[in-house]
């Protein structure tokens, strides 16, 4: 007998998205907006003005206790001991064989209190992974149900959000956070961004999310704010060459291969996956993530085969049109011998080899 379908998870803003006429999709078991009126309008709003995203599907894990720092440092690749209170660190969770469990953001709340933002579909897996390695005096809590998350992104993000809070936003440096009040609710305000633009992520109690969403749209009206969906989030992060789990990184990819060696601190002491990474570094990496632009007519979509001189050598991890650059771009894995910029490759598009060329990444970098 067939099992009934599992109902999709919803964020506290689901009714608002539907009221706004958003096109909804199943994204990793979540009912989320992929776009509202126009993906292109949403993309350009973030690059030129300001956009608002519901990213409440993202997960949160809290680690507290006397040895919280030791646990965080053991399960992540970066060196959490270098963090100051109020600082954020991009890091990785790895399996013993060196592949990614997930990429995460580590926030240091206090010496004995860490707040992790993890990818939506990985929250339970990440929690179990961390919990399984917890041999320290620390408590790990799967805390996602206590948070909704809104992302205000773009050159006018600060001007928009500042209307709703007495917290001075300008002094918050990149990859820093503060706790305070926004629109009458106690929240956490971070400044990281997954779009290549300036912006803020607001971690809010789920019950306060609808009111704050509406008030942010009202505050940003004079700047031309747009509600934005997953479609624009993807084109924006692709232009900035930011990794997406299950595309650029997954259990079979290591940080060395993904150009993420900078988040690995081999000198900090032992951590999960360190031995495998050391062996791979000694042997030498055989493949690497690179950017490409299409030279012929066609789009290199996710999963398409990449060929060199007619032989299949790699695959596209992410690809599509770049609204900002007006080019068709993408990321792919290639053997290291062919991973330098300027090399000719072919992307197999619906059975046809289409010319492309490897290029430096990121494709787009904002002027600071």
N, C-alpha and C positions, 0 to 999 in steps of 0.2 A: 504494500500500500504506500502510495506516494506521501511523503511528508509535506505538511503545509509550509509555504515559504516563510522564512524568518522575516519579521517586519523590520523595516529600515529604522535605524536610530535617527533621532531628530535633535536639532539644537533648539535652544529656547527662542530662536528667531524664525523658526520654520513658518509660522503663520504670517509673519511680516514678509518673508520672501515670496510667498504665494500671493499675498495682497499686492505686492509690487509687480507681479506678473513674471517672475523669474522662471526660466527653464530649469527644471530640477532633474538631477540625475542620481543614480546609485553610485556613490564614491566610497568604495571600501566598506559597504554596509551602512553608509550614512546617506540620508536624503538631503542633498545640498544643491545650491544654485550654481549652474555652470555659466550662466550669463543672464542679464536682464534685457535691456533693449538691444544692445550691440556690444559684442566683444571688443571691437575696434575702439568704440567710444570709451569704454571702460579702461582699456589699455592706455590710450592717449591721455585720459583724465589723470591717471597716476603719474605718467611721465611729465605732464605739463602743469597739473594743478593738484588735485587730491582725490583719492578714492577710499572707500570704506569696505572692508571685507569681514565676513563672519567666518572666523576660523575656530569656532567653539568645539569642533570635532577633534582638535589637537588634544593630546593627553598630557596630564600633569602627574608627576611622581614626587613625593616629598621624602627626604631622608634626614632624620634627626637623631641626636644622641651624642654621647661623649666621643665616639669614634666615627661620626658621620663623614668627616673629611677623609679618613682612611678608606672607608668603603667606597666613596665616590672616586677617589684616586685609583683604587684597585680595579673598578669595573669600567673606567673610561680611559681613553687614550691620551688626552691632554693632561696637563698638570694642574689639578684643582688646588693644590697647596699654594699656588701663586696668586690665587684670586683674593681680591679685597672684598669686604662687605659692600654689596651694591654693584658688584661687577658680574658680567655674564661671559661665559666661555663656550665657544662651539667645540664639540667633542664627538667622539664615537664610542658606541658600545660594540665590542667585538666578541665573536666566538673564539674558542681556543685555537681554531685553525686560521684565525686572522681575518675572516670575512665579517661583514657588518651585520650586527643585530639591528642597529639603527644609528642614525645621526641625531644628536640631541643638543639642547642648550642647557647649560648648567648655570644656575643663579646662586650666588652665595648670599644668603639672608643673614646668617650669623655664623660664628665659628662652629656651632653645633647644629646648623640648620641649612639644608640645601634644597633648592626647588628646581626640578628638571622638567623642561618642556620636551615632549616626545611626539613622534608621528602618530597620527590617529589610529591607523590599522595595527600599529605595533604596541599600543599602550599595555595591554595585558601581557604580551610576550616580553616586553621590556621589564615590566614589574617582576615577572617570574624569573627572568634572567638575573636581575639584580638581587632579588630575594635568595636565589639559589647560591649566590656567592657571598652572602652576608654572614661572615664569621667574625663580625666586629660587634662592639657595643653600640648598635645603631638600630633604629626602627625605620622600616621602609613602608610607605603608605601609597596605595594606588588612589590618588586624590582627584582624578579627573571629574568626578561628579560634582565637585564643589566649585568648579570654574567654568565660565564661558570666556571666550577670547575674541576681542575685536581688534582689527588691524587698520590703523589710519595711515595711509601711505601717500607720499608725493611731496613736492616742494612746498605746498601750503598746508601740510599736515600739522605742523606746529601751530600755525595761526588758527587753524580750525579747533584743535583740541584745547588750546589755551583758554578759549572762551568758557570752557566747562570746568576748569580747575584752578585753584589758587596755587597749586604746585608750580614753581617756575620750571618750565620745560626746557628752555634753551640751555641751562647748565648741565642737563643730563647728557653725558657724553655717549658716543657710539659704544654699544655693548655694555651699557650700564642700566640700572633700574632704580626706581624709588617706590615706596608705598605711600599712598595718600588718598585724597578724596577726589573723585570725578563725578560731577552731576549728583552730588549727595550720597554717593556710594563709596565704601572703602575698597580700593582697588590696588593692583600692582601695575605700574607703568614702566615698560621696557622700551629700549630704543635699539632695535636690531634691524628687522626688515628682511623680507624674502622677495623683494621686487627690484632691487638695485637702486631704490630711491630712499631718501630719508623717510622716517616714519616711526610710529609708536604702536606697540602692542599693549592692550589693556586687558588684564586678567580680572574679571568681574564676577560677583555672585550671579548665578544663572537667573535669579528672579529680577535682577536689576538690568539685565542685558537689553530687553526690548526698549525700555525708556532711554537708556544711554544711546542705543542705535539711532533712535528717532531724533534725539537731541544733537547727535553728531552730524546727522544729515542736515538739520536745520542750521547748525553753526557753520557748516561748510557751504551753504547755499550761495553765499556771495562769491565764493571762489570756484563755483561750478563743480562741486563734489558729485561723484557718481557712486552708487552702490555697485560693487564689483563681485564677479563670481570666479569660479575655479578656472574658467577659460583664460581670463586676463591674468590671473595669478600665475598660470603656467607660462604664457608667452612672456611675461615680465621676468620671471625667474630664469627662463631659458636665455633671454638676451644677456642677463647677468651671469650666465653659466653657473648657476647654483644647483647643487645636486638635489635630485628627487629620489627618495627611497623607492626601490623596486625598478628603477630605471638606471641611473648612474651608479648607484650603490645597492648591494644586496649581499646575501650570505656567501656568494662566490667571488666577491670583489674585495680587495684589501685597500687600505688607505694609500699605499704606494701607487697602486694602479690607477686610483681615482684622482690623482693630483692633490691628495689631502694629507700628504706627509707632514705638512705644517701643523696639523692637529695631533701629531704623535710625538710624545716626549719620551724617547727611549732611555734617557738618563735619569728619569724620576724614580726608578725602582721597578719592582715587578707589577704587572697588571695583566688582566685577562687578554690573551692573544699576543703578548709580547714575544714569546719564544718563536712563534710562527712568523711574526714580522721580521725578527732578527734573521731567521733562516732565509726568508725570501730576499731580504736586502743583501745578504751575503751571496746568494746565487745569482741575483740580478732579476729585475722585473722584466717580463717578456711582453707585456701589453700595457697600453696607457690610454687614458681618456684624452681625446682631442676634439677641437671644433672644426666644423666644415661649413662652406658655403656652396650652394648649388650653382654650377656654371651652366648647366643645361636646363631645359624646361622640365619641371617636376619638383616634388617635395619629398625629402627624405624623412619618412615617418618612423616612429618608434618601432624597432624590431626589424627594419629592413636590413638586408645583407649589404655589406660593404666589400667591394672588390678592388684589387690592384692588379693591373695587367690581366684582367679576366679571371683571376683566381679569388675566391672568397677568403677574406682575411679578417673580417670583423663584423660588427653590427652597430646599428644606430640605436642609441639609448633614448634620445629625445630629438624631435625635429619638427619644424613647421615654419610658417611665415613669420618674419620679424616686422611688426607694424612700425617700429621706430626706424629701422634701417631700410625698410622696403626691400628685403632680400629673403630668400629661403635659406634657413640656417639649421644647424643641428650639432649634436654631440655624438661621438662614436668611439668605440674601442678599436685600436689598431695595434699591430706588432710595433714594438718600440723602434725598430729600424725605419718605419714609415710614419712615425708620429710627430715629425717636425712640420712646422708651418710651411706652406707653399707646395706641398706634394699633391700630384694628381691622383684622384681616386674615382671610383664609380659607385653609385648607389643603385641597387636593383629596385626600380620602381615598377610594380606590377609586371615583373618579368623582363623589363627593359633596363639596360645599363645606361644610367644618366651621369654625365660628367659632373664632378664636384672637385673642390680643392680644400686642403686642410688650411686652417687659419688660426691665429692666436686667439685665446679666450682670456677674459670675457669679451663677448661681441660688443657689449655696451657698458660704459662706465660713466656714472654721473660726474659732473663737475662739482667739487666740494667747495 
